[in-house]
Amino acid sequence: MSESMKTDLPHLTPSRTDEIQGKPSGLGLERQPSISRRDFVQATNALLVSASAVGPIVSMLGAAAAAAAPAAPARMGPRKVRSIENVWIPMPDGVKIAARLWLPEDAEQDPVPAIMDYIPYRKRDSTRLYDETRMPYLASYGYACLRPDIRGAGDSEGLPLDEYVKQEQDDGVEIIGWLSKQSWCTGKVGQYGISWGGFSALQVAARRPPALKAIITHCSTDDRYTDDAHYEGGCIIQDMFVWGAYHTLDGTRPPDPAIVGDRWRDMWMERLNHLDFYVGNWFTHQHRDAFWKHASVDEDYNQITCAVYAVGGWVDAYNCAIPRMLAGLKCPRKGLIGPWSHNYPNEGVPGPAIDWLTESLRWWDYWLKGVDTGIMDEPMYRVWMQNEEATLGKHEVSGRWVAEDIWPSPRIKASKHYLTAAGVEMRPGVEVAKILKPRQTVGMTAPHWLAFNPDTEAPTDQRIDDARSLTFDSEPLKEGFEILGAPLVTLDLSVDKPVAFLAVRLNEVEPTGESTRITYAVLNLTQRDSREFPTALEPGKRYRIRIQLRDRAHVFKASNRLRVAVSTTYWPLIWPSPEPVTLTVYAGKSELELPVRPPRSADATLRPFGAAFVPDSSGSTVIEGSVGEPKVFEWNVATKTLTEINKRSPQRKRLNATGTEVLYSGRQVLAIRDDDPTSATLDSEYTTGFKRDDWDVRMDTALRMRLTKSEFLLVGEIKAYEHDKEVFSKVWDRKIPRMLL
């Protein structure tokens, strides 16, 4: 081992070292932040540091569950923890990766396995509090915990990169190798993370670094093209713009002078000069080509041989990857889906949240320490069977935990129904052509692909969209039943344009008329046979289209009705086709298949989860601003234009541990006329900044989207300021041909 690869504790030379006592913490009153891609997109820096240091939060799982749950564990483990503010990790090309490290104080004498979370989101400030609610806790139970910044981000050297490039995975492999060689490490390494961190865990695992024994991937995907914030079902989703604008903004931020010294400004200028217009690049890859295949682990599941625990929530957009990976992977694996959105299970919203930290320790102890915790004796797939859906304003979802020993489960049986002129029936009917005229604003009742905030982004009553869609209703159900898996809808249809999209929703309708979306899917019909090689539709030609809806666990109730709703638009979740499309569905032979799950008595004996808690962080202090503002929809009666306004007023917080002030503000406006798909527009602007002593920087980014029948028109802009003086600016102006999209 070379001298540069070995780092003993005396040589870490931390900028700051904190000792964290191995003792229980007090009861908290405020939820700590959950940080992930969507968190950054929505609230970024200001909200990331919004939590105070008042301690853990406890969320009970209901009276019965709480009574049966194991006793809550001590909030911190038995080993005292040392926090090292910055460690430099050398890469083969000379670039040094910056990382924050937590170690048991006695790790030199009693080495421990290592766990890392590998993301670009600035360990020094943006994820500081979030990291502190996990890493010290795990370290107190005998793990070395590392939070490196990806190269070109945060305090790491190198140039900014697009998401999930090969260099990122190369560095990840090197970091794991470095960890395994440290004198305080046993040589066994785990990796975990949410969103980007979850992606990274899968992608690095596919490279098979010898020391990597297990991963936990939260809210991530195996398919970067059709199951990420870009092209769902081959359609452009709104989140591509939000995420693209933020990803560019993230690349404008400088390293912290307290870590890199006086060279921070040179590193900043180098980053700005090399920053690319990521969303513009994504638009040049409109089909599932090599760009998206790279780092999509479903290209070859056999690449992953270490143990995988895949975790997500029913409100999160990435949950379908979990059953896919359970079915496709051959390595030891488990899956867990709760009622949550894009957050960790111990901070799960909507609830109930669970004691995830203890569950994760059971996983790590089994795979990294060889302790038989019993976790691999339990069913492969465990989910929250929902009695209701998470609709707007709902903070708790009633239901129960259920499980299947393997997935796919041979217990799940398809129940076939037919979409006829009379509705949803058990037998096919006489063929009847049902015609839908185009309306571009269908979709406003569920406008978000990734609904993070249940108070502002969860779906609402579907009736306004149902009224402008083709709908097929069943008779009132004589008895209830539950589904687990992906419903299938097969439609005999024709369209009048060569490019057309399809949105299909499965709703549950109450006797009083309220319509709740249970699941849905969207599909670019030119990709009916191939994501990589789409083909134009022949207007008027009849096609039989099979569309798989998103996986769901749901209990349909007696007396309610099933409803299948079909439209050619789903704004603003997906962007519109080049021309208005008239759809004809041939009722009578079109079908609905439901994955019906029979009762399982063993569900009652599942090991209960304990009460959720979130450990302390060092906290922050509010200087300016509020937590956010609700979305606003405006309808212009004269022009039949729907406008969605998302605004976040300036917010400024001070990190208690470092004194760094973090600024964020943002605004996004989308609009479309009901009769013209080419009228769709997007304008967004975001600002972030940092201030501490004489360090005062601010970065602005703007993104504008227009479209014609044949082109996408994208304009991006970045500006950087030091002490309110502009020091850099750059504009990208792209005209990108539409390719069957």
N, C-alpha and C positions, 0 to 999 in steps of 0.2 A: 504494500500500500504506500503510495507516494505521500510525502509530508503535507502536500496541499490538500489531500483528501481526508486527512485525519484531523479532527478537532476535538481536543480534550476540554473539559469544562474550564480550566484556568485560562485557556486561550480564546474563549468566546468573546471577550472584551465587549460586553453589552453596553449600549448607550445608557440603559437604565435597567436595574434589576429590582424586582419586587418579590418579597417572600409572601406566599399565600399559605396561611395556616390551614392545616387539615382539621377543620372544625365545622360543625353545622352553621348555616347562615340563618338570618332572621326571616320572618314572614314579610313578603313584599306586597305592595299595593298597586304597582304599575307593571304592565307587561313589557318585557325587554324586547328589542327589535328582532325580527326575523329577516335575514338578509339573503337575497337571491336575485336572480335576473329581474324578476317582476318587481321586487322591492326597489331595485335601482331605477327601473323604468318609471315607476310611479312616484317615488318620493326621494330617491337617492340620498345624497349626503345628509341633508338636514334631518330627515326621518331616521336615518341609520343611527344617528347619535341622540335620539330623542329620549331614550330611557334614562331614568334616574338610577342611582345606586342604592335603592331601598330594599333590594333583596329579591328572592324568588317568588314566583306567582304559583298559587295552588288552584287547580281546577278539578272539582270532583266529578266523577263519572256517573252521577246519579246515586240515589240512596242504596239501591240493591247492589250495584257494582262496587260502591265504596265499601259497603259492609263486607263484601267477599274479597276485596283487594288485599294483597299482602301489606304488611306494615310498611309505611314510607321509610326509605333508607335514610341514613345520615346524609345530609346534603353535600358533604365533602368526604372523601375517603381518608384513610389513616395516614397517608404519606404527605409530608410537607412539600410544597411545590415552589420551585424557583422559576421566575419569569425573566427571560432574556429578550430584551427589546429588539435586538437585531443580530442576526448571524449571516455571514456571507458564505454562499455555497458556490464553488467554482464549477463552471461548465467546460467541456473540452475545448471550445473555441475561445476561451478567455473571459467570456461574459460571466459576471457574478450575479447570482440570484439572492435577493434579500428575503429573509424569513424571520418571523418571530417564533420563539421556542419556549415551551413550558416543560420543565423536567422535575421529577422527584428529586429532592435535595441529595438523597443517598444513591442516585442512579449509577454513579461511578463504582460504588461498592456493591450494588445490587442492580445490575443492568435490567432494562425493561424493553418491551416491544415499542415500536414507534407507530404513530398514526399521523397522517397529514391530510390537510384540506388545501387543494392546489387551484387557486383562482386568481384573476387579475384585479380584484376589487380592493386594493390598498389596505394592507394589514395595519398600517400606522394610524389610519383615521377612519375610513369608511366602514370597515368591518371590525374595528377595534372592540366595540362593546359586544357585538355578536360573537366574536371569537372568545371573549372572556366568559361568556355564558356556557361554553362547552369545553374548551381546551384545559383550563385549570381543573375542572371537575374530573375529566378523564385522567389527567396527570396524577391527581391525588389518589387514584386507584391503581397506579403503577404503570403509566404509559408516558413516553416522550411524545409531545404533541407539537407539530410543526405547521406553521401557516406561511408558506412562501407566496410571494407575488410573482406571477408569470412574467417572463422577460418583457421589457418595454413597458411595464405597468408598475404603479406604486413606486417603491424604492429600488426595484431591480434595474440592473443595467440592460442595455440592448434597445432595440427599436420596437415600436408598437406593431402588433400583428393582428390579422383577422382572427376570428374565432376558430379554435380547434385545428390549427395548422400542424403539420408534421413536426416542426421545430418545437412546438409546445409539448407534444408527447415525447420527443427526444429528451427534452429537459426533465420532464417528469420521471422518466426512467433513470436518468442520472441522479436526480435528487433521492430517489428511493435507494439507489446503490450507495450514495453518500451516507444516508441514514443508517443503513445496515452495517456500515463499517465503523461507526462511532463506538468508542469504548463504553459508552453508557447504554448501548442498544444490544439487545439479544440477537439481532440479525433478522428478526421478523418484523414486517411492516404491514400496516393496513392503510387504506385510503378511503375517505368519505367526503361527502359534500352534497349540496343542494343546488339544483339548476346547473350553472356552469360547472360547479364542483362535482355534481353527479355525473355530468357528461364526461368530465375529465377522469373520474374514477374508472368508468367503463373503458374509455379510450386508452388509458395507460395500462389497464388490466389486459387489454387485447395485445399489448406488446410483450406480455409475459416477463416482466422483470423478476428474476428468481426470488428476491426477498419478499415480494408482494404476495401475501397469503390470503387476504380477504378484503372485500370492499363493502361499503354501504352506499348505494346510489339513491339519492332522494330527488324526486321531481325532475327526472331526466328522460332521455329517449335513446332508443337504439337506431332511429332513422332520422337523419338530419334534414331530409327534404320534406317529407309529408307529415312529420310529427314534431315540428319545431316552429319557432316564431318566424316563419317565412312563407311556406306554401302548403297549407293544409289541403289535402285532397287535390293538389295541383292548382289551387286557387291562392291568390295573394291575400294574406291576412293583414289586418290593420296593425297588428303587433310588429310586423316587419319594420314599419316606419318608426314606431316608438322605440323599439329596441335598437334599430339602426342609428337613430339620432343620438341615443344615449351612448351606444358603443363608441361612436365617433367622439362624443364629448369626453368620455372616459379616457380616451387616448390623448387628449389635450392636457391632462393634468400633470404637473411636475412632481419629481420626487421631493421628499422632505429634506430641507437643509440640515436638520438635526441628525439625519442618518448619512447623507452623502456628502455633506460639507459644502464648500464654496462652488463645487462643480455642478450644483443643482441647476443653475441657469443654463449652462451649456448643454446638459442632458435634456432640459426642457425644450430648448430650441431645436435640438436634434430630433426629438420626438415629433415636434410640430411640423418640421420640414419633411418628415417621412410618413406622416399620417395619411392614410388612404380613406377614400369615400366608400365605406364598406357596403352601405345599402345600395349604392350604385353598382357595385360589383355583383351583389346578389341578384340584381335584376338582369344581369347578363347570363345568368344560369337559371333559366325559367323551367327547365325540365330536370329530371333526376340523373344528371350526368356525373362525371368523375369527381367534380367539385364537391357534390353532396355525398357521393358514395364514400369518399375519404372520411374516416372516423365515424361512419355509421356501422356500428358493430353487428347489425343484422346482415351485413354482407357475408359474414362468416362467424357465426356464433361460436364455432369451435376454437377460435383464437383465444377465448377466455377460458382459463382453466382454474383460476382461484375461486374461492367461494364468493357468492354474490347475494346480498340482501337488497332487494329493490323495494322502495317505499314511496308512497304518494298519497294523494287525496282525491276524492270524487269531484271536488270543485276544481282541482288543478287540471291544466290542459294536457299534462304528460302521463296521465294514469294508464292509458291504453298500452304503453310500452311494458308495463309490469307483467300482465298475463302473456304478452308476446314473448318476453324474455324467459318467463318460466317455462313456456312451451318449447322455445328454441335452444336455450342453453343446455349443455350437458353436464356442467360443473355442479357442485353442491350449491343449492340456491333456495331462497325463500322470498315471498312477496307479502307486502302489507299495504292495504289501502284503507284509510279512514275517511271521515266525512270532510276532510280539511281542504284548504286551498294550497297555495304555493308556499308552504312553511313547514317547519319541523313538527313532528307529532306532539311534542310537549308544549308547543305554542300554537297548536292547531286551531284554526278558525275557518269555518264554524266548528264548534265542539261536538262531542266531547274530546278534549285533549287527553293525552295519556302520559304516563311516566316513561318517556322514551329513553331518557339517559340510562335508566336501569336496564331496559331492554337492549340498548346498544352495547352496554357492558357485558351482558350475557353473550352476545355475538363475538365481541373482541376477545373475551376471556377464553371462549371455546377455540377460536381459530388462531389466536396469537399466543396464548399461554397454555393451551392443552388442557383446560379445565372443563370437565363435563358438566356444563350448565343445564343440559337437557334441551337446549334450544333446537337442536337438529332432530330430536325425537317428536317434535310437534308438527302439525300439518304444514305443508308447503305454502299454502295460500290462505291468508286470513284477511277478511274484509269486514267493513261496517255495512251490514244489511240495512238499508235506509227505509224507514216507514214513510218518509217524506223527503222532498228535495230541498236543497239550500236555495231558497228564493230571497229576494231583496229584503234586507233587514233581519234575516234569521241568523242568530248567533249559535244556536244549538240545533242539531238534527237528531230526532228520535230514531232509535233503531237498536240493533244488537250485533255483537260480534259473531260471525260464522266462519267456517273454515272448510277447505277441501284438502284431502291428503295429498293429492297430486293435481297438476294442471297441465293440459285440459283434463277435466274430471269426467269420467265415464258416467257419473250420476246425472249430469246436465243433459236434458233431452230437449230437442227442438220441437216447438209447437207451431204448426203451420196454420196460417190464416190467409184469407184472400181479400184483396182490395176490390170490391165490386161497386156497382152503381148504388147499392144500398148501404155501403160502408165496409166495415171489417167483419168478415163472415168466415165460418169454418169450411165452406165449400165454394168452389169457383162459381162465377155467375155469368150471365149473358154479357158479351163484350159491348161496352159503351165507351165512346170517346169523350173524355172530359178535357176541356180546353181552359188554359190559364193565360190571360193576357199579362204582359209584363208590368211590374211595379217595382221601381228601384229601391224603395225605402222599406221593403219587407225585411225584418230582422231587428228592428229597434227594441224589441222586448228582451233581447239577449245579445247586447252589442259587443261583448268581449270574448275573445278566444281564451284569454287567461284572466279570469275574474278573481282578483286578489282581495278586494274589499267587499264584504257581504252587504255593507250599507249603501254602496254606490254602484256596484258592478255586477251583482248576481242577477240572474234572469227574473223577470216579472211575469205577471199574468199574460199568457200567450194569445189571448183572443184577438188583439188588434192585428197581429200577424196572421193568425189562423184565418181571419176574415178575408185576407188578400192572398190566400194560398188555396191549392186544391186540398181538400180534407176528406178523410175517410174515417167514420166513427163506428165503433162497435155498439151493440146493445149494452145496457147496464150489465156489469159482470155479476153472475149469480153467486160466485164465491171468489175470494181473493187468492192470489198466488204470488210467488216471488221469482225474480229472474236474477241470474248471475252470468255475465258474459256479454257478448256483442250481438244485439238483434240484427237481422238481415232483412233488407227490403229489396225486392226484385220488381222492377217496373218495365212494362211494355210501353214505349214512348216514342215520340218523334218531336223534332223541333224545326223551326223555320230558318235557322242560321247555322253557319259552319262551326261557330264556336259558341258553346252554351255551358252554363254551370247548373248544378242541381244542389238544392238544400233539402234534406229530409229530416223531419223531426218526429219523434215519438212522444206524444203527450198523454197525460192522464187528466180526464175531465170529470169534475165533481158534479153531483146532481144540481148544484146551484149555478153551474156554468163555468166556474173558474177552470182555466186550462194551464197545467203545469208541464213544462218541458222536462222529460225524463232523460232523454239522450237525443243525439243528432249526428249528422255527418254532412259534409259538403264534398262535391266531386266536380272537377273539370271534365266534362264528358268527352273531350278530345283525348283524355288519358284513360278511357274505358278499358283499353287493352294493354297499355304500357305507360308507365310514368316517364320512361326515358325517351320513347319514340311515339309521341302522340300523333293522331291522325284527325284531320278535319271531319266533321259530320256532313252527311249528305242531307240537305234540307228536304223534309218530307219523308225520308226513309225511316222505317220502323226499326227500333233497336230494343233489345232486351238487356237492361242494365241492372247489375247486382251491386248494391251499395251496403257496406258493412257499417252500422252505426257504432258509436263509441261504447266501450264496455260500461256496464252498469250493474249495481246491486240494488234492487228496488222491490218493494212490496206493493203490488197493485191491490187496491181495496175493493171489496164487494160493493156493488151499486154504482161504482165509478165506471167510466167508459174509456176505452183505448181510442186514441186519435192519431192517425198518420197524416202529417201536413207536408205538402210538397210545394216548393217554389223554385224559381230560377235565379233569385237574388237572396242575399242575406247580409245586408248592409247594416252597420259598417264592419262586421266581422270579416267578410270577404269583399274585395273590390270587384266591380262589375265587369261583365263581358263587354266586348267591343260594341255590340249592338243590342237593342232590346230584343228579347227572345220570347216567342209564343210557344208554349209547351202543350203537347197533347199526351195525356196518359190514357192508356186503354185499360179501363177497369174491367174486371171479370177474371183476368188471368194474372194480374199483378199480385205479388205475395208479400207477406210479413211472416218472418220466423222469429219466435221468441225463445231464448235459452232458459227454460223453466227449471228451477232448482227445487227438488223435493226436500222435505224436512230431514234434518240430520240430528239425531238425539245427542250425539257427542258434542254438539255446539255448547250444550249446557255445562260441559266439563272443561271447557277451554281455560287455560291458565289466565286469570284476570290480570289486566294491567293496573298498576297503581295510580295514585293521584299525580297529575302533572305538576312539575315545578321547573322553574328556570333559575339557575344560580345567579349570584350577584355579578354585576359588572362595575367598572369604575365610574360609569355614569357621565352625564353631561348637564349643562346649564343652558336654559333657553335665554337667548338674547333678544330675538325678534321673531315674530311670526306665529302662525297657528299651525295646526296639524293638517290642514288641507281644506278643500272646498268641494261641494258636490258637483257632479256633472250636470250640464244643462242641455236639454234638447229644445230647439226652437223650430216651429213649423210656420213657414211663410205661406199663407193661404193663397196669395196672389200668384206666386211663382211656383207653388208646390215644391218648395225646397226645404229639406230637413238638414239642420245644422246641429252638430254635437260640439260642445265647448268643454274642454278639460283644462282647468286652471289651478295652479298652485302658486300662491303669493310668496314673496320672498321670505325665507326662513333662515335664521342664523342660530347656531348652537355652538357652545364651547365645550370641548372635551376636557373633562376634569383632570385626567391624568397628564395630558400634554400641554394644555392651554391653547390648543389649536381651535380657531373659530372656523366653522364650516358653513358655507352659504349654498343655498339651492333655491331656484325658482323655475317655473316652467309653464308653458301654455301650448295647447294643441287644439286646432279647430278643423273639423271635417264637415263637408257639405256635399249634398247631391240633390238634383232635381228628380222628381218622381218619374219623369218621362224621358230622361236622357242619361244613359250610363256614362257618356263622355263628359258630363258636367261635374263629375266627382273631383273634389279638391281636398288637399291637406296642407295646412300651414302649421309648423311647430317651431318653437324656440325654447331653449333651455340654457340656464346659467348655473355655474358652480364656481366656488372660489374657496381660498384658504387664507387665513390671516393669523399671524403670531409674531409678536415683537416687530421686527423690520421686514418680515416676510408677508407680502400682501399681493396675491395674484387672483385673477378672475378669468374665466373662460366662458365664451358664448358659442352656442351652435344653433343653426337654423336649418330647417329642411322644408322644401316646398315640392309638392307633387301635383302635376296636371297630367291629363292624358287625352289622346285622340283615338280614333278608331284603329290607328296603325302604330302609335308610338306611346311610350311613357316618357314624360318630361320631368326630370329630377334636377333640382338645384339644391346644393348643400353649401354651407358657409361656416367657417370657424373664425373666431377672433380671440386673441389672448391679450391680457392687460397685466401690467405690473404697476402698483400704486396708481391705478386708474388711467395709466398711459398705455395706449395700444402699442404692443410690441410685435404682433404677428397677425396676419389675416390671410385667408385663402378661400377661394370659391371654386366649386365644381359645378359644371353645367352639362348635363348628359341628356341626350336624346337616344332612347333605346327602343329598337323595334319590338313590337309585340309578336310573340311566336306562339300562336294558338292559345292565347291567354288574354 
